[in-house]
């Protein structure tokens, strides 16, 4: 409990096998990433302690004059709680509330029809109308399921290289039913000059659809793919999901950036490595759904016994609450369940590699690490709130805007960082264990990075894009 939430989040990503620079080789370049450069001009790390210490000292200075020692002792406990609370406390996020109550389809259709600052009662009334018999497009046919073979689209040897599993992956076939049918519009980063931004990592998990079958096995309950990068297009009112501490830090930073500039704060998630999706509940959840539908009774009972050893309160495949418990487990139990499910890959279950492919957005496979893909807007007014994503318990308020048409790496937003490191492209950083090398990647993973899309930064990006054409 002594570790800060962001540190724990990063360690979880490392545990899941994300691409990173280990601690022993880390030189985080904190001066560079603490906004000392023109391209990263906001929120110096030094300012936060200066802002907090006066708040703690002032009550201690005033109270003792009234009541001597007792008030000082009483104030010692409250002094700890403000550090854990977000700067932005937030108000009710109507789109998020409607999503939880009426589903994302209803919320998505209401988005843009009603002002975001309208009373929640107005949103609920509109949602009730949409979900009733007078629902527009009620006769429209739902999108049809389709089949896809991941190996026909893209493969990555980092996902799975065990010889016994490669044949299974070559023949893996998914039946998918779309939930989100509107493609993300294409946008240009040059349209957002003068806007502040935040960058943060995001895995390659797919979003916006349900897996209804794998190979010849039809799931008893369709499995929802929740994202990933495209989370912002599948979860109205929310632009990103994370553990609570990380979510609150994003909202705090967005609030300060918005106050400083008076403009919307853009979110540019950067792509992680292909193994990072293993931290998500999705591969394990897909293995669970497949085992439930495909396994013979003897193997199914053996698997159930193994799950129960790890989760004593788990009550069986037929129990919906137990399924949720299995999906949302954290810590050592998560890793133990991942290993257990993989051990049953030749006993009627899916292997880890198959499950990762089934979880992954195939259009992102082989995307260079730290590539900027999607654009969202963070709305810090609402504060961080509980998420419906089984992997990450809190969400960042906002909305998805579109998909970048330019091929940009996150370091391209920091010309001075690239100059200091003598990088010719934003992707020149070392990946993996390379003794004696320095990399900004670790610092990027440790916390959200903020900056401003000013004239100089955008002209630098233009230069990089011109080099790519040659």
N, C-alpha and C positions, 0 to 999 in steps of 0.2 A: 504493500500500500504506500510505501515511501516513494515509489517512482512516479513521476508526473505522467498524466494520461497519454501525452504525445509520445513519450519515451516507450511506454508499454505498447502503444500502437505499432511503433516501428519495430520493436522486438518481435511482435506477433508476425509482422510481415517477413522478417528475417527467418523466423521459425518456419514459415510457410515456403521458404525457398526463393524469396524474391531476389532479384539481382541487386547487389549492394556491395559496399566496401566495408570489410570487417573493422571492428573497433581498433584492433591492434595496428592497422595501417591508416587509421583515420587522422587526417589533419583537416578539420571541418571548414577552414577558411571563413571563420565566423565574422572577421572584420569585413570581408567582401560581401557576405550575405546579411550583414546587419545594417544594410542600406547606406553604407558610407559612399556609394558610388552614385553618379547622376541617374543611372538607369534603374536603380533600386532606391528611391529617394524617401521612402516613407517608413515610419514606425521603427526607429532605432531601438535595438533591444535594451539600451541603457535607460530609455524613457520610462518603461513600465515600472521598474523599482522605484524611480524617483517619484512617480505619481502615487505609488502605494504607501511608501514610508511615511509621508506627511499624514496620510489618513489614519495610520495606526498610531502615530505619535501624538496627534492633536487631541484625540479623546483622552489619552493618558495625562496630557498636560492640564486639561481643563477640569476633569473630574476630581482629582485629588484635592483641589482647593475647596470643593464642596463637602466631600466625605472622606477624607484620609485614605487608609490602606484598603478597606473593603472594596470600594469600587474598582481599584486597580486590579485586584484579583478577579473580580467578576468580569472585567473587560478582557482578561487574558484569553478566555475561550472564544468570545466573538471575533477576536482579532484573526483567528485562523479561518473562520468560515468565509469572509469576503474573498480570500485568495482562491477558493474553489468555485466561487460564483462567477458567471459570465458578466462581462461589462454590460452587455445588452440583455436585459431581462425578457424583453419581448412581450407581445400581445398575441391574442388568438390569431392563428394563421388560417383564414377561412378555407382556402383551397385544400390545405392539409387536413383540416377537420372533415371536410366533405369527402375527401378520399377515404378516410378511415371509416366514415359512417355509410357512404353510398357506393364506394368503389371508385377506382381510378378512371373508369370509362366515363362515368357521370361527371366527375371533377374536371376531366380533360375537356369535355364539351362545354362546360360552363366557363372555363378559363378564357378570358377575353370578352365574355358576354356581360360580366358584372364587374364593376370596379373592385380592385383588390382591397380597398379600404371600406367597402360596404359592410354593414353589420352582418354578423354571422347568421342572424335570423333570416335575412334576405337571401343569403346563399342557401340555407336549408330549405326555404320555401321553393326556390328555383330547382333545387335538387329533387325535391319531392315531385314537382311537376314533371321533370325529365324522366324520373324513374317510374312514373305512372303510365296509364294507358294513352295519354296524350303526348308520349315521348316522340319527338321528331325522328324521322327515319326509322320508325319502329318496324317497318316492313323491309328495311334494307337487309340483305343477306349478310350473315357474319362471314368474315374471311375464311376461306377454305384451308384446311391443313395441307401442308406440303412436306415432301421428303427431301432430305439432303444427306449426302455422304461427305463427311468432313475431309476424307482423304482426296476427294475429287476437287476440293476447293483449295486447301492449303494444309501443309504439315510442318512441324517443327521438331527436330530430333531432341530438343531440350525437354519437350513434354513427356516423351516416352522413348526409351532406346533399348528396352529389354526385348531380346529376340522373340521370346514366346508371346509377346503382346503385339508385336508389329503387324502380324497377320490379322489379328482381331481389329486393330485400328483401320487397316486397309478395307475391311468389310463393314465397318461401323456405319449404321444408317439411322438417322433420327427422323421421326415424324413430328412436325412442329405446327402448332396452331397460333397464328399471330393475334396479339391483343392490340398492338399499336400498328396501324396501317399507313399513317401519314409519315413519309420520309422526312428526316430532318433537312430543312432548307440549307443550301450552301451559302456561307457568309465569308467575308474577307476580314482579316484582322485590321486592315487599313481603314475600315469603316468606324473604328473605335478610338481614333486619335483623341487624346486628352482624357481618356477614361482610366481610372485606376484598375488594377487587376490583382488577382491572387492565383498562384499556381499550386497544385497539389497532386499527389500521385493517385492513380486509379487503375485497378486491374482490368483484365481483358474479358471479364464475364459478360455474357450476352444479356439483353434485356428486351422486353416488349412482346414476349411470346410464351407459350406453354409447350413443354414436351409431352406429347400424348403417347408415344411409343418409341422404343429403341429396338432395332432389328425386328424380330417377330414377336416381341413382348409388349403388350399394351398395358399401360399403367392403370391401376385402379383409380387413382386420382391424378389428373394432369399436374406436372411439375412446372411451376412458374420460374422463368429466368428473369432476374431482377436487376442485373447490371452490377458494377461496371461503369464504363464511360457513358453508356446510354441511359444510366439511371435517371438523368435529368429529363429525359423524354418519356419515361414510363411512370413517373411519380409526380403528378401535378402538385404544385406548391412546394416542391423540394428539388434542390439542384445537386445534392451530394449527400452521402451518408457516411458516418464514422462512429467511433466510440465517443462517448459524451464529451470528454475533455478535448479531443481534437475538434469536434464539431463546434464547441463553444469558442475555441481559439480562432477558428475561421470566421465566426460571426463577429467576434470582438474586433478582429483585424478589418473586416469589411466595414464595420460601423465607423471606425476611425478613418479609414480611407474615404468613405463617403462624406464624412463631416469635413475632411480636409479639402476635398475637391468639389463637392456638391454634385457629383455625377454618379451614375450607376456603377457598381463594382462588378467587373467581369470575372468569371471563373474559367480558367483554362486548365482542366485536368491533364496531366501528362501520363502517357502509357507506361505501365510497369512491364516486367519480364513475364514470360509465359507461365512460369510456375507460381506466380503470386496469387493466381485464382484459387490455389489450394487452400489459402486461408479462409476463403469464402465458404459458406455452408453448402454451396451449390453442388460441387462434385460429390460430396458425401451424401447430400440429399438425393441426388439422382441415383446413386448406388443403392440407397435405401428403398426408393420407389421401385427400382428394377428388381431388387431381391425380394421385395414383398410380392411382386407379381410373378416372378419367374422361378423361384427356388422350389425344389421338392421339399416335402415335409421334414425329412431328416436333416438336410442342410439348413433349412430355414430355422428349425429348432436349435441347431448348434449355433447359428449366428445369433439368435435371440438370447441364448444363454451367455454368449460372449458380450453382447451389448449390456445385459443386466449386470454383469460383473463390473463394468465400467460405470454404468448408470443404474444404481440399485432401485431407484424409483420408477424406472422405465417399465411399462406394463404390457408391452407387446405391440405388434404391427397394427392390430385392429384398433388401437386406442389413438384417437386424434391428438390428444394432449401429449402422448408419448412421442408422437412424430414431431411435434413442435419442440419438445425437450431435446430430441436427438439433433434437430437442426440448429438450435440456438446455444448448444453447449460451448463452453469456452475453456481456456487453459489446457492443462495436461490431458484432460478427458477428450478434447477435440483431436489431438494428435493420436491418442490411443484408438479412437473410433476410426480415424482415417486408415491406420495400419490394419485394424481388424477387418474393415470392409475389403481392403485390397487382398487380404489373405484368402478370401472366399471367391476370388476372381475365376478360379477353375472349378468352383463347386456351384455353378449356376448364377454367380454374381458378375458384376462389372469390375474390371481392373481400374486402378487409379488413372492410368493414361486415357482409357476410354472415357472415364467420367470427366476428366479435365477437358478433353475435346468436346464432349457433349455440353459443357458449361460455357465454352469460349465463343466469343463473337468471331466467326471465321474470317471476317473481313479485316480483323486486327492482327491475325497471326503474321509473324515476321515483321511487324511494325517496329522500327527502331525505338529502343528505350528512350523515354522522355519526350516522345513526339506529342505535340499539341494536336488534339483531334476535335473536341467539341467546345462550344462556347455557351456559357450560361450567365445569368445575372443573379447575384446574391441580394436578397432583400433583408437586411439586418433588423428591420423593425420588428419582426416576429420572433427573433431569437431562435436558438436551437430547440428542437422538440423531438419527442419520441418518434422513432421510425418504424415502418412496417417491414423493413429489410431484416431478414433473420440473422444476417452476419454483423450488422452494425446497428447499434441500438438508438442512435440519434441522427437526425437529419438537419441539413442546412437549408433554410428557406430560400426560395427563388424559383427560377424557371429556366428551362433550356431554350436557347436562341437558335442555334444551328451548328453546322459542321464546317470547320475551316477548309477552304479550298487550297490554301497554301501549305506546303510541307515545311513545318517549322519545329525546331527543337526548343525545349524550354529555356535552354541557355542562350538562345537567340534573343531573348528579351533582356539580356544582361551583357551589353557590349563590353563593358569594362572588365567583367569577370573573364570573358573570353580573351580579351587582350592581356590580362594579367597572367593567364595560363597558356598564352600563345596557341590558342585553338583556332584553326581555320574554319571549322564547322561546329555547330552546337552539339555534335555527336562524337567529338574527339576524346571525351573523357574515358579513362580506363574503367573496365568493368571486371569484377571478380577480384581474386587475390593476386595482386601484383606488387610485391615488396618494393619499397622505395618510391612508390608513385603517390601522387596526391590527386584527389578527385573531389569535385563539388557535389557529386551525387549524394553522398551521405548527408551533407548539410541540407540538400533539397528534401531528403526524406524526413529529416528531423522535425520540420515545422512548415507551415504554409509560408510561401514567399510572396511578398507584395511589392508592387511597383507601379509605374505610370507609363502608359503608352504615349510618350512624348514624341515630338518631331524627330529628335536625334535617334531614338530607338527604332522608330519605323523606317527611317532612312537606312539604318544599319541592316534591318531585315530585308529591305529591298536589295541591298548589295549582296547579301547572302543568297537570295533567291536568283539573282542574276548569275552568280557563280555556278549555281546548280544547273542552269540552262546550258552552260558551256561544256 
